[in-house]
Amino acid sequence: KSKARIEVFPALCDILKIACKAARVLFTLLTRDD
């Protein structure tokens, strides 16, 4: 189980990074429209 957690954690970090980038892009687009 410990090995599985170690393998899953980096994947979650990558997903969070992608989500953050997408959120920033959407935010900039919304602010530009205004």
C-alpha positions as CSV (number, residue, x, y, z in Angstrom):
1,K,0.0,0.0,0.0
2,S,2.8,2.4,0.8
3,K,4.3,1.9,-2.7
4,A,0.9,2.6,-4.3
5,R,0.6,5.9,-2.3
6,I,4.1,7.0,-3.4
7,E,3.2,6.3,-7.0
8,V,-0.2,8.0,-6.8
9,F,1.0,11.2,-5.1
10,P,3.2,12.5,-7.9
11,A,0.3,11.8,-10.4
12,L,-2.0,13.9,-8.2
13,C,0.6,16.7,-8.2
14,D,0.8,16.6,-12.0
15,I,-3.0,16.8,-12.2
16,L,-3.1,19.7,-9.8
17,K,-0.4,21.5,-11.8
18,I,-2.4,21.0,-15.1
19,A,-5.6,22.2,-13.3
20,C,-3.8,25.3,-12.0
21,K,-2.5,26.1,-15.5
22,A,-6.0,25.7,-17.0
23,A,-7.5,27.8,-14.3
24,R,-5.0,30.6,-14.9
25,V,-5.7,30.5,-18.7
26,L,-9.5,30.7,-18.2
27,F,-9.0,33.5,-15.6
28,T,-6.9,35.5,-18.0
29,L,-9.4,35.0,-20.8
30,L,-12.3,36.1,-18.6
31,T,-10.4,39.2,-17.4
32,R,-9.4,40.1,-21.0
33,D,-13.1,40.0,-22.1
34,D,-13.9,42.5,-19.4
